[in-house]
């Protein structure tokens, strides 16, 4: 009974707190068994997947799955709402259309994983590894501070803030200090996303929205910005060296702190 109450309380806290994700994590004991242990084995996870149907997908809501090796599994459509997957190995796994809202994936390994159309709302993914992962079309209002997405794809994904409902605070993608080199962000919604000090070298932001995004100190070297919308983006001390298609970007004249750009 205590476990179910704790899970419910954790999920409620994730949804209702208006503090930043970093502030929230300061109130959680990340070394507790609840955050570092697993209550299922890989075999039990596979059994749950085998028993699932399209009408009744595998449901791991609130489950403790931290540290498991779930690499290569087909977890498409599975529900991981408020689950703990800290340091879990999910390399090469398929998580297309999976529900990972309010899930904990601190330092999880999702190298080469497929998360097309997945939901990652209020998810905690600090220092997660997503190199080569495919998150195209996903909804990613997650904290990816210090994460690695080298060569990953967020094409058509929505990381932007939902300005229609602020009762839960500013829920948006946070990619502060993340390694986003060679990121495919074509057509992605990055409006109001925190990209401060992120490395976007060689990334493709063709047709993406950076409206109101925070790009202070970001490395934008060799970035492609054809039809990219810079309206209100903060470029304070960002490195914009040898950009591709800047003359075809939208609203670059409306970006903030353009005079503080580093161009060489």
Secondary structure, DSSP 8 states (H G I E B T S, - for coil): -HHHHHHHHHHHHHHH--S-HHHHHTTS-TTSHHHH-BSS-HHHHHHHHHH--SSS--B-TT-BBTT-B-TT-B-TT-B-TT-B-TT-B-TT-B-TT-B-TT-B-TT-B-TT-B-TT-EEEEEE-TT-B-TT-B-TT-EEEEE-TT-B-TT-B-TT-B-S--TT--TT-----B-TT-B-TT-B-TT-B-TT-B-TT-B-TT-B-TT-B-TT-B-TT-B-TT-B-TT-B-TT-B-TT-B--S-BSGGG-BSGGGSBTGGG-B--
